[in-house]
């Protein structure tokens, strides 16, 4: 669960998924893409996403962003925008969150770095709402958080 603290600036919540790569199961069709050859030349296919493959961080980050967006998009009060890899002015894995009633003002951001989530919001209430949605999304895909799962605290500007 996310834990929250108080400060003069923004509120944040952060969390780290436990062994995240190994929680991502690969469908059989992708096993060949994530395979290695044994000394006899036989392909050993991955059943889970292996951390050492060059595409693994990108796949893990995009899945995490998709999970966060899906959990927030289910709420009518939110409008969500995800950064694209082509926009180099935005951090990869950045999810901007707006209130549906005001799509011109970002009220929170989620930054996803491989298997780490950082929620930053202007108020404790917004941080709580976004963090709770992210936690619900993680539970929905049976993702396991490190203990304690998410920590909340204040940030100073």
C-alpha positions, 0 to 999 in steps of 0.5 A: 500500500502507498504511504503518504507524507506531508510537505509544502510542495507536491505529494508523491508515492513510489513503489517497486514491483518485486521481480517484475520481469519474472512476473511477465509470462510470455506467450508461446509465440514470443518464446522464440524471440526470447530464447538462447541456444544451449551448447548443442544448438537447441533453442531454450525458450523463455517462459517469462521475460528475462531481464538481460534481453535488450527489449525487456526493459521497454516491454516491462515499462510499456506493460506497466504504463498500460496497467496504470493507464487502464486502471485510471481510464476506468474512472470517469473523473480522469483523462489520461495521456501517455508519452510516446517514445518519439517525444524526447521532451517527455520522460519515457514511461510518463503518464499525465493525468488530468481531471475530465472537467479540465483537460488543460491542467495536469494534476498528477504524473506517473513516472515508470522506470522499468519496475518502479512507479513514482506518482507526483501530484499537487495534493494529497487527495489526488495522490491518494486517488492515483496511487490507489488506482495504480495499486488496484491495477497491479492487483488486477494483473496479480503483480507483486509489490516489494514490501512495503509495496508503495510509500507516500511522502511529500516533496518540496519544490 
